[in-house]
Amino acid sequence: MRGRGRALARALVALVVVVPVVAALLPASSASAGATYALRESSSPTRGAARALQGATLTGGAYVFVGPTTHVRSVAFYVDDTHRTKAPRRIDTSAPFDLVGGTSTAARPLWTSALREGTHHLTALVTTTRGRHLVLQSVFLVRNRPKPPTAVTATAGAGRVTLTWRSAGGTTAGFEIYRGPSSPVARSHPLDTQVLGSRVRSYVDTTALPGRTYRYVVVAVSAHGLRSASSATVTGGALSTAAPPVPSDVRATPGSGLITVSWGSGGGSTQGFDVYRSTSSDVELSRALNATRLPATARSFLDIDVAPGRTYYYVVAAVGADGARSAPSGVASASLLSEAVQLSTDTPVLYTARYTTATSSVIVTDTGDAQLHVSAVSVTGGSAFTVSPAGAFVLDPGGSRTVTVSFLPTANGPQRATLHVLSDDPDTPDATLGLGGLAINDPVGGEPSLQWIMDAYGLSAVDGDPSPSTYPLDASAIPPSNGVLVTGFTVHDDSAPVTVTALGAFVDPSTAGDPTKDPAWGWEAAGDAPGAATASYTVRRAFIGTTYSLAPGGPFSLWTRVEGITLRTDRDSAADPDYIAFPVAGSPNTYVLADDTVGGPTDDWNDLPLLLTNVDLVAVD
């Protein structure tokens, strides 16, 4: 390896274009034709009875366009991007010029439900047939109707009907209840003159008369008075008998493969019980767990249709004469006890010489809340691997046991194996962990090739090395045909982290003990100089396998330090390459990033290789 200095000078030229917004810049022929362009909106797909978008309040579907179309070549629309820093929402190159598109006779609507409540900006860049540009901007207001409530129920009681429902969220700020003798229920006068609060989930109709049947709907109301469509219609009627008391002291107790729901009776007119369950604390009283009503003497119910890892919520209702039902009890919750196996190791790849044993520790942990019974531990796929102990053992919740994996190779090259842990974990009865091993003649003074490093990790990446048994890359050109020279990266999926794994540090052992020459890597926002290292290693000639999660928040670059020389992806170039990215087949947006301080086709490119996930490459021009 050799060091070198670099200097990179950059010149940034800012070109500021001021785009006028007045139609006076049109050619005289356009102005004389009366072409004054504006953003318009209509409630009709024919664009009829249109009005100015500026200051308008939009609800539901709105048809937005630029008019007139005289002397217009194209219109680019930008939503909430007044400075046009992002790609346009749409570019229309033929009249009529619609925000969402359409035909000459029928525009497509902009659905306001796709926009948040409140103020929005629409910018249109109009290009005329003379090549002039005009910027039109309008501010408009979005008011969305709430979605109708769901899971509406009507429960008969003595001289009353109790309604329950669930909110569909969104812009819901309250509710109204409507009643009628038949369907559809007219929405002329709500049962309560005041809008019910947004947190209300039940209503008692005390004006219902025994012997009559009523239809009910629930309507959501927004903070601005917009009303949803009606909920599904439910039927209910009041009873002449009194409802029984509410069950007391309801509890849910987890057991082996079941949850026991228990309660106390309030006596009175109770003739039976129904048990209701949900996976949220908002328990719907529409379908009881028990197929037949439980007798008045019942004080418990066994729920056997439960799955590990979930929390269940229960309420109990008492049932009296004529089906009169009590209000639901308080909510009780429980999670099924379960065992859960987890495997981990700090040494995913073992590195040694032929006929020399290397070992690693694998920790088996019970992360559940019940005992884990391990029946066997074994290794498959690699004859050079063995594991001890291989027999059965039991782990208490939170407990762990260390098993030792040994690698004794008889030939040079990478090998892969799989560790199996068989247990009574219902979700993972055969837990597996991939392991790697690599043998070379001299693990102290020698180095593996980049291809053998990737193979030892089980990565489906190919660097084009014609002879991976020797450490030089021996490429015919840099980059090889399946490699990419990179200057930086962008995050592929903003909802997930970028991960970086150091696969190894294969540098000169003579630099050990000098912290300024320890292998290290870090990341910076695009354009920034390297700062503190994300990770630094004192090891030499070794695999590492440590993974870090990053949240760059935008374009970023990586840097590596090898034997005191710092390389930067943002300074990579075809003339003086330092980094090559190799895609990992079968793993989208995943790359092995190889670095080299010399960067020639006969150099090793294995100093501090990194595995990156969830990235897109910014390639060298």
N, C-alpha and C positions, 0 to 999 in steps of 0.2 A: 504494500500500500504506500501511497505517497501523499504529501499534503500540498496545498496550493492556496494562493489568495485569489480572491475575486472581487471585482468591482462592477456594480451595475448602475448605470445612470439612466434615469427615466425622465421624460418630459411630458407633462400633462398639459394639454391645450384645451381650454374650456371654450366652447362655442355656445353663445347664448343667442337664441332666436326669439325675438319678441313677436308674437303673433297677434295682430290686431283683431278686435272683436266687433268692429263696426262694419256694416255692409257698404259703407262709402268707398271701401277699397276695391269693390267690384268694378269691372270695366263699365264704361258709360252705357254700353248697349244693355248690360244686365240691369243697371239701375233704372234705365228708362223702361224696362219691361216690368218694373215693379217687384223685383226679387228681393224681399226682405226676409231673411231666413230666421226661423225660430223653432224651438223645441215645443212640440204640441202633444197632447194626449187626448184620447177618446175612450169612451166606454163601449164603443162598437168596433167590431173587426173591419167594418167598412171605412173606418176613420171618420165617420160622419159626426157632426156637432162637436168638433174638436175645440179644445180650449188651450190656453197657454199652460205649459207644464210648470212654469215658475209660480211658486206659492200654492200649487194644487195639493189636495189631500187625496191619496190613492188608497183604495181598499179593494182587495180581490184581484181581478184581472184588469189591467190597463193597457191600452194600445198606444205606444209612444213612437213618435216619428219626427223627422225634420221636414218642414215644408216652407215654401214651395220647392219643387224639384227642378225649377228652371236653372239651367247652366251649372248643374251640380254633377261632378264626376264621381265622387265617393264621399261617404261619411263614416268616420271612425267614432265609436261610442265608448266612453269611459264611465263606469259607475263608481262613485266615491273615490275618484282618482283625479282631483282637480288639476294636478300638475302633470298628469299623463306619464307617470314614471313606470307604469306597468303595461303589459300588453292590453290592447283594447278588448272590451267585452265582445264587440262585433265590428266588422268592417263591411259595410254594404256598398256595392259598386254599381247597383242598378236601382232605378226608381221603382216604387216608392222606397224611401230610405227609412226602414223600420229598425228599432232597437233590437227586437227579437226575430225579425224576419217575417216572411209571409209571401203572399202573391199580390198582384195588382188589385185584386178585389177583396182579399181577406188577410189581414195582418194577424200575426200570432201575439198572444198577450204576454205581458210582463206580470207574473204572479207575485204579488207583494208578500205572500207568505214566505218567499225565498229571501226576503230582506228583513232586517231587524226593525222593531218599532222605532219611530223617531224620524229625524231629519236625514235626508240623503241628497247627494249632488250628482247630477248627470252632466257630463261634458261631451260635446260633439265637435270633432274637428272636421270641418266641411272643406273639401277640395273642389274648386270650380273647374270648369272646362278650360279656363285660361291659366290654370296652375296656381291660382291664388288660394290662400288658406284663411279660413275664418273659424274662430273658436266661439261656440255657443255654450253657455252654462246656465243651468236652472237648478234651483233648490226646491225640493218637494218633500212632503210629509207622508209617511207610511203609517196607516192605522190598520192592523190586522184583526180580523174576527177571531175569537177563540174557537177551539175545537169543542164539539159537544161532549158532555160528561159520558162516562162509560159505566158498565156494571151496575146499572140502576136496579134496585130491588124495592118491593113494596111488601111489608109485613103487617098482617092484620093484628089488631089488639082490641082491648075493650074500649069501645067508643073512639077508636083512633086507628090511623094507618101510619106506620113508620116507614119513611123512604130513606134509602141509603144510596150512595153513588161514589164514583171515583172521578177526580179531576183529570182532564187530559192535558193540563199544564198550559204552556204557551202564554197567551195574553190573558188568561183567565184571572179575573179580579173578584168574581162573586158568582152567585147562582140565583136563579128564579125557578119556582115550582108552579106548574100549570096543571089543572085538573079539568076533566070533562066526562060526560056520560058515555062517549064513544070515541073511536079513532077516525080521523086524526084529531088530536087535542088542539083546540083553538088557543092562541096565545094572546088573548085580549086582556085578561086580568090575572096577574100572578096571585097565588094564595096568600103570599105575604107582601104587603105594600113596600117593604124595605128589601133591597137586594141583600141576600145572605152573604156573609163574609167568605173570603177565598179559602179559608181553612175549614169551613163547615162541610161536613160529609153526611149529614143526616137531617131530616126534618120530620116533625110529627104533625100530621093533619088531624087536629082535634075536632074539625067541623064535619068529618065523615059520619054518616048515619048508618047504624046497623041495618043489615038487610039490603043495602044498595051496593052496586058494583061501580067502581070508578076507574078511569084511565088517567095515568099520570105521565108527564114528561118533565125532564130537568133541562134547563137552558143555562149555558155559561154566559157571563157578561164581562166585557173588558172594562178597564178603567175609564175608557172614553165612551162607554155606553153602547158599544157594538155587541150584538148578540149572536151566539152560535146557532147552528141548526139544532133542532130538538133531539134529545136523546132517544133511544129506543123506548117505545111505550110499554109501561108495566100496568098491570091490573091489580087492584086491591079493594078491600072493603072492611069496614069496622065490624067488630064482634060485640055481642051484647054481654059476654062474660068477661070478667076481669083477667088480665094477664097474670101469670105466676111470678113470684119473686125472681130476681136475677141470681143465678148461681154464684156462690162465693168461693174465695180461696182457690182459684184455678191455678194449677201448676203443670209444668211440662218437664218430665225427668227423662234424660237419655239413658238407654241401656244398650245391650248387645244386639244390634240390628233392629231396634225399635225405640219408640218414644212413648212413654206412658203419660196420658193426660188425666189429671185427677181434679176433683172439685167437691165442694160441699153444697147441699141443697138448702134453699131458703124456706122449704116447706110450702105452706099455703095450698094453692090449687094445682101444684106441679103434678103432672101425670107422665112426664118423660123428659128426655134431653136430646139435643142435637149438638154435635161437635163440628166446628168449621176450622179449616186450615188455609194458610197462605204462606208464600215465601217472602212476603213483606208484612210490615206491621199493620197495614191497612187490610184487614181480613174481610173478604166479601162473604155476605150471608146468603149466597145463592144456592149452594149445593153442600149438603152435610157429608162429612166423611163416613158416618155410619149409614149402611144401606137401609136399615130399618131403625125406627125410633128406639132409643135406649129406654129401659123401664125407669119408673120413678125411684126405684131403689138403687140404680146404678150410681157409682161414685168414681168410675175410671173408665178409660178407653185406651186400647193398645193400638197405636198407629205403626203398622209394620211396613207400609209402603213409603219408606224413607231412604235417602241416599247419603253417604258420608260427604262431609264438606259443605253441607247446606244447613242454613238455619230455618227452622219452621216456626210459624206463629199460630196460636190457637185461641179460639174463643168458644164458650159454651153458652147455649141458650136453653132455657126451660120452656116446656110446652104444656099448656093446660087444656081445659075442655074446649071443644069446638076449634081446636088448633090455635088458640090464643097463645102468642109467643112472648116471652120476656125480652127485654132489651139484652143485647149481648153482654157477656161478662167482660171483665178486664182481660187484656191480652197476656198470654204466657208464651214463652219461646224456649227452644232447646235446639241443640245441634247434636247429630248422631256421633257417638264416639267412634273414632276410626284410627287405624294405624296408617302411617305414610312413610315409605322408605326414601332416603336421599343418599346419593353417592357423590363423593368429592375427593379430589386429589390435587396436591400441589405439583405433581410431576407427571404431566400427561404423556411425556415422551422420555424413555430411558436411553442413555447414551453411554456406550462402552466399547471395548475392543472384543474381538473374537475370543471365545473361551473364557471371558471374564464376566462375572455376574454384577448386574446393577439392580437395585431394588427401589421400590416406591411404596408409599403408604396410601391406602384408600380407606376413607372413613365412611362407615355405614351408620346412618343416623335415623332414628325414629322421630319424625317431625309431627306425628299425630298425637292423639290424646288417649290411645289405647296401646296395650302391649303389642310389639311386633315380633312374630315368630319366624326367624330365618331358618329354612330347612337345608339349604346348601349354597355354597359359593364355588364358582368354577370359572375357568378361562377357556375360550374357544377361539379358533382362527389362527393361532400362532404357536407352533411347537416349542418355541424358545421361552414361552411364558409359563409360569406356575404361580399358584396362589396358596397362601397359608394364613389362618386355618381354613379348611374347606368344609368343616362340619357345621352342625346346627347350633344356633344360640338364640337367646331371647333378649330383646331390648325393651326397657321401660320407656314410657313417653318422655321424649327429650334426651334419651340415652344414646350412646354411640359405641361402636366397636371398630378397632383398626385391623384391617387385613393387609398382609404384605404381598405385593406382586414382585416376582423375580424375573429377570430377563437374562438368559444365558445363551447368547448366539454362537453358532458355529460357522457362520458365513457373514461376509460383509454385506451391508445394505439395510434398507428400512423394512420393518415388519409391522403389521397391525394385528391387534387382538381385541377381544371383547370380554369384559368381566361381567358375569351373571350373578345376581343375588336373588335366589328364589325365596319368597316369603308369603305371608297371608295378607299382604297389602291388597285390598280389593281392586284398586285402580292400577297398580303396577306389580302384579305377582312375579314378573321376571324383570327386575330392574337391571339396566345395562349401563356400562361405562366403556367408551372406546379408549384404548391404550395404544401407544406406539413405542417402537424401539428402533434404534439405529446402531449398527456396528461398523466401525472402521478400524483399520490396523492400529492406528496410534491416536487415541482420543485426547491425548494431552497436547501433542504438537501438531496434529493434523486437523483438517476441517472437512465437514461434509459439503457436498455440492448443494446449491439452492434447491435443485430438483429433489434430492434425497431428504432435505429438510421438509419440503411440502409433502412428500410421500409419507414421511414418518408421522405427520399430523393427520394423514388421511384426507388431504385436500386434493380435489380433482382439478389441479392447475398444472399446466405444462409450460416450461420455459424454453423448450427447444434445444436443450443441452444434448449433443450427440453422445456424450460419454459421462453420465452422471456419477460413475464410480470415482472420478477425479473431480476435485473441487472447482477448477475454472469453468466458467460458463461455456467457453468455446463456441460462441455464437458467430454466425457469418456476418452479422451486422447488428448495430444497436439502434433501435430496439429490435429484438427478434420479431418474427412475423406475428406472433400472438401476444406481444407485449405492447404497452402504450407508455410513452414518455408523458409525465404529468407535471403540471405546475400548481395544482391545487384540487380542491374537492368542494362539492355542495352536498347538503343533506338530502337524501332521496325522499324520506318520509319524516316530516316534522313531528309526528306524533310518537316516534320511537327514537331511542338514543343511537348515536354512532358508537360502535365498539371498536377498540383497537387492542390487538393481542400481540405482544412481543413474542415471536416464535423462537428466537435464540439470539445469542450474542457471541459471534465467532470472530474475535479480535485477538490481537497480539497479547499473549499472556505476560510478556515482559512489562506491560504498562500497568499491571496490577499494583495497587497501593497508591496510585496517583489519582486523587478524586477528580482532577481536571480532565483525565482521560478515560474515566468510567463510561461505558456505553450508556447513552441516555436518549430520550426522545420527548417531544412536546408538540403542542399545536398552538396556533395563533389565528386570530381573525385575518382574513385575506389582506395583505399589504403590511401587516405589523411585523416587526422584527422579533426574533425568538426571545422569550422571557424565561421564566423558571421552568425546569423540566417537569413534565407530567410523571415520568418514571426514570429512575437511574439505577444501574445495576453494577455490582462489583464483580459479578461472575465473568469468567472468560471461557471460551470453548464449551458452551453449555446451552441446553434448551431452557426456555423460561416458561412460556405458556400462561403468563398473567394477563387477564383481560381487564380493560378499563372502559367505562362508559362516558361519552362526551356529549355535551349539548351545545354545539357551536353557535346555533341561532342564525347562521348565514354561511356564506362561502368562507373557507378556511384553508390553511396550509399546514403542513407538517415539517418538522425538522428532526434530524438525528445527529448525534455526536458520536464519532468513532475515533478513538485514540487522539482526542484533542481537536479533531477537525469537525466543524459544524457544517452540515449540508442543509439546504432549504429547498423544498419543492418549488417555491415561488421563484427560484432562480434557475430552475432546470431549463435546459435548452437542447436542441438537436446537436448543436456544435460542441457542447460540453455537458453531456448527460450525467446525472447522478441518481435518478430514480426511474425504475420501470415498474409498471403495474401489470400484473398478470391476473386475468379473470378466473374465478373459481367456478367451474362448470356445475350446473345444477343449483347454484346459490346466487340468485340475482343480486346485483349491486354489492358484490363481495369480491375483494381483490387481495392478492398478496403484493405488498409494496417492497421491492428489493432496492437496496442502496449500495453504492460503491464510491469510494473517495477518488478512484482513478477513472472508472467508467468506460473502460475499453471492452471489446468483444472477448478478450481472453482473460479478463479479470474475474474474480469469484462472485461478486454481487450477492454476498451472503452475510455481510457484516452485522446488520441488525434488521432482519426482515420482519415486517409487520403485517398482520392480517386485519383488514378493514371491512366492516359491514355497514350497510345502509348508507352508501355514498354513491354519488355520480362523479365521474372524473372530469377535471378541466385539463384537457390535453394540451401539450406543447403545439403551438402553431406550426 
